[in-house]
Amino acid sequence: MHYENRQPPEGINVTKEHPLRQFVRLAIAATVLMVLVVGVLQFSGGWLAKRIPFSFEQRVMRGMEVDFSGEVDAPELTAYLNDLAQRLIKELPMEDGMDVIVHYNPDDTFNAFATVGGNLQFYRGLLVQMPNENALAMVMAHEISHVMHRDPVAGLGGGVASMLAMMMLTGNAGTGMAGDVLTRTGVLTSIQFTRRMEMAADNEALPAVYGLYGHVEGAGTLFELVAQEHGGSGDLAPVWLERFASTHPLDSDRVEAITARAAAQGWPVSGEMTPLPEEFFDWLEESAN
């Protein structure tokens, strides 16, 4: 009997497929998985968060004693902002038991936002740019609509769920290139949900402005101002990329959407503008000192 000690073929443990092709295939699969998982968890986390009673939100925020107003006491301005909010609520399909509280902050930040418990924060940096009450009403109605849609708590619940998903899927790869790609993919997926919330709030706010004033002139003023301020951004990136990567709809798109919605509903796009109170800018000036 003859025995022969044959050597294994050369390269038996090496794949014949190019490693770059393997990497691309795995990267695509991981990206698709991330989009699906983050999308599902973002939706389900937000859906579950919306099941929390609004009254519970309010109790939690009262218990936390969050100071939204900063260091300034501007009672007249705060009272006016809350009065405008209540006038707009009458034009919105707000559920019984839901309400908002408007807080003023003297910081020069150009922003306003809604958070859990029906709390709205308006900054001086935004208010000083308001040319009339119509423009302010559109911003106010937009933020109230976020509360009405339960967007703050949904965003919190969906954000926590999707962040956990990204942590589980990236694992130890989170510090490398692959982990960075997956994380960015998850963030971009979450952005799509945020932008939908913004568009829905715009759609809800415009009828409220029309109901309050009988026309929608001034509703797009803020977006026009912001679009002019960021006029050169379109040269840095294609418009389609800006739309995809932005948390908010593009300002130019929002202005066009307002015009198109008004035309479809037969709402007047011009009318008498309602001025801000005579003391409005005095209040802002006093709060800045």
Buried (B, 14 or more C-beta within 10 A) or exposed (E): EEEEEEEEEEEEEEEEEEEEEEEEEEBEEBBEBBBEBBBEBBBBBBBBBBEBEBEEBBEBBEEEEBEBBBEBEBEBBBEBBBEBBEBBBEBBEBEEEBBBBBBBBBBEEBEBEBBBBBBBBBBBBBBBBBBBBBBBBBBBBBBBBBBBBBBBBBBBBBBBBBBBBBEEBBEEBBEEEBBEBBBBBBBBBBBBBBBEBBBBBBBBBBBBBBBBBEBBBBBBBBBBBBBEEEEEBEEEEEEEEBEEEBEBBBBBBBBBBBBEBBEEEEBEBEBEBBEBEEEBEEBBEBBEE
